[in-house]
Amino acid sequence: MRKPVDFHSNHEVQFYSSDSVLVESFARFIASALKCHNPIIVLATQSHREGLVQKLVEDGFDMDDAIKQGIYISLDAAETLSTIMVNGEPDRLRFFEGLCGLIETAVKAAKTEHPRVAICGECVGLLCAEGNMNAAIRLEEVGNDLAQSNDVKIMCAYPLNRFREQESNTYQHICAEHTAVYSR
């Protein structure tokens, strides 16, 4: 049996109805972290990563500088998944080693005394789109473990159209793995 989500950690989920909603939600999440001088790790598709940078620049953030300083780390979600998946399931050790290494890099680049790394990603959404809901839920569980063992704030994203009804067991299980649920 899984231990309950620790509501002192932050592990949020955004169910999004369109790409623009995803970019807007992630941009708001990232902007909040940047305003506090916290580093960011983004795991998203190329089009979403490009849209995020464009939106953040429009909102007045110097993204070239953030990237150069190493406080904005942006990686392709599908490539990231390919490094942690074994036989269609996320490998806990690979996930922790990869993400903890990125967190350590981001913390070293931060200019604040006690940085809190913000991580936003759509790896689980890609798994969902492939129909691999069990892997998405396993990745959420490992994400909770990461949030409880590191000073991070996580926002995951799922395409809303992948859920026929919001009362489904899978939808409810995903919601239960998070400290906050948004749908738009």
C-alpha positions in Angstrom: 0.0 0.0 0.0 1.3 3.5 -0.9 1.9 6.0 1.8 -0.3 9.1 1.5 0.9 12.2 -0.2 2.9 14.5 2.1 1.0 17.8 1.8 4.0 19.7 3.0 5.7 18.9 -0.4 4.4 20.5 -3.5 3.5 18.2 -6.4 0.8 19.8 -8.5 -1.0 18.6 -11.7 -2.5 20.5 -14.6 -5.0 18.8 -16.8 -5.0 21.0 -19.9 -7.5 21.3 -22.8 -5.0 22.9 -25.3 -1.4 23.6 -25.8 -1.9 27.3 -25.0 -3.3 26.3 -21.6 -0.3 24.1 -20.9 2.2 26.9 -21.9 0.3 29.5 -19.9 0.2 27.2 -16.8 3.8 26.2 -17.0 4.9 29.8 -17.7 3.0 31.0 -14.5 4.6 28.2 -12.5 8.1 29.1 -13.9 7.6 32.9 -13.5 6.8 32.3 -9.8 10.0 30.4 -9.3 12.1 32.9 -11.3 10.7 35.9 -9.3 12.1 34.1 -6.1 15.4 33.5 -7.9 14.8 29.7 -7.8 16.1 27.5 -10.6 13.9 25.7 -13.0 14.0 22.3 -14.8 11.6 21.9 -17.7 10.8 18.5 -19.2 8.6 19.1 -22.2 8.1 18.7 -26.0 10.1 21.0 -28.2 7.1 23.1 -29.2 6.1 23.6 -25.6 9.7 24.4 -24.6 9.8 27.0 -27.4 6.4 28.4 -26.4 7.5 28.7 -22.8 10.6 30.7 -23.6 8.6 33.0 -25.9 5.9 33.5 -23.3 8.5 34.2 -20.5 10.4 36.7 -22.7 7.1 38.4 -23.5 6.5 38.6 -19.7 9.8 40.4 -19.3 12.1 37.6 -18.2 15.7 37.5 -19.6 15.6 33.8 -20.6 19.0 34.0 -22.5 20.6 35.0 -19.2 18.7 32.4 -17.2 19.8 29.7 -19.6 23.4 31.0 -19.6 23.5 31.1 -15.8 22.2 27.5 -15.7 19.1 28.4 -13.6 16.8 27.4 -16.5 17.4 23.8 -17.6 15.2 22.7 -20.5 15.1 19.1 -21.7 13.0 17.1 -24.2 10.4 15.0 -22.3 10.5 12.0 -24.7 14.3 11.9 -24.6 14.2 12.1 -20.8 11.7 9.2 -20.7 13.9 7.1 -23.0 16.7 7.3 -20.4 14.5 6.1 -17.4 12.1 3.5 -18.9 12.8 -0.2 -18.7 10.3 -2.6 -20.2 7.6 0.0 -20.4 8.0 1.1 -16.8 10.0 3.9 -15.2 13.1 2.7 -13.4 13.2 4.3 -10.0 17.0 4.4 -9.7 17.5 5.8 -13.2 14.8 8.5 -12.5 16.4 9.5 -9.1 19.9 9.5 -10.4 19.0 11.6 -13.5 16.8 14.1 -11.8 18.8 14.4 -8.6 21.9 15.2 -10.8 19.9 17.9 -12.6 18.6 19.2 -9.3 22.2 19.4 -7.9 23.3 21.2 -11.1 20.4 23.7 -10.8 21.1 24.3 -7.1 24.7 25.1 -7.7 23.8 27.6 -10.4 21.3 29.4 -8.1 22.2 32.7 -6.6 20.0 32.3 -3.5 21.1 30.8 -0.2 18.4 28.1 0.0 17.0 27.6 -3.5 13.9 25.5 -4.1 14.1 23.9 -7.6 10.9 24.1 -9.6 10.3 21.2 -12.0 7.6 21.2 -14.6 7.1 18.4 -17.0 4.9 16.5 -19.3 6.6 13.1 -19.2 3.5 11.6 -17.6 1.3 13.2 -20.2 3.4 11.6 -22.9 3.0 8.2 -21.2 -0.8 8.9 -20.9 -0.9 9.7 -24.6 0.7 6.4 -25.4 -1.9 4.6 -23.3 0.6 3.6 -20.6 -1.3 4.9 -17.6 0.3 2.4 -15.2 3.7 3.9 -16.0 2.4 7.4 -15.6 1.1 6.6 -12.2 4.4 4.9 -11.2 6.2 8.0 -12.3 3.9 10.1 -10.2 4.6 7.9 -7.2 8.4 8.3 -7.7 7.8 12.0 -8.2 6.2 12.2 -4.7 9.2 10.4 -3.3 11.5 12.9 -5.0 9.4 15.8 -3.6 9.7 14.4 -0.1 13.4 13.9 -0.2 14.4 17.1 -2.0 13.4 20.8 -1.7 11.6 20.9 -5.0 8.2 22.0 -6.3 6.8 19.9 -9.1 4.0 20.5 -11.7 3.0 17.7 -14.0 0.7 18.0 -17.0 -1.8 15.7 -18.7 -3.9 16.4 -21.8 -7.5 16.5 -20.6 -8.8 14.8 -23.7 -7.2 11.6 -22.6 -9.8 11.2 -19.9 -13.3 10.3 -21.0 -14.7 11.3 -17.6 -13.1 12.8 -14.6 -14.6 10.3 -12.3 -12.5 7.4 -13.8 -10.3 5.4 -11.4 -7.2 6.5 -13.3 -8.1 10.2 -13.1 -8.9 9.8 -9.4 -5.6 7.9 -8.8 -3.6 10.6 -10.5 -5.3 13.4 -8.5 -4.6 11.5 -5.3 -0.9 11.6 -6.1 -0.9 15.4 -6.1 -1.2 18.2 -3.5 -3.1 20.4 -6.0 -5.1 19.7 -9.1 -6.0 22.2 -11.8 -8.1 21.6 -14.9 -8.6 24.0 -17.8 
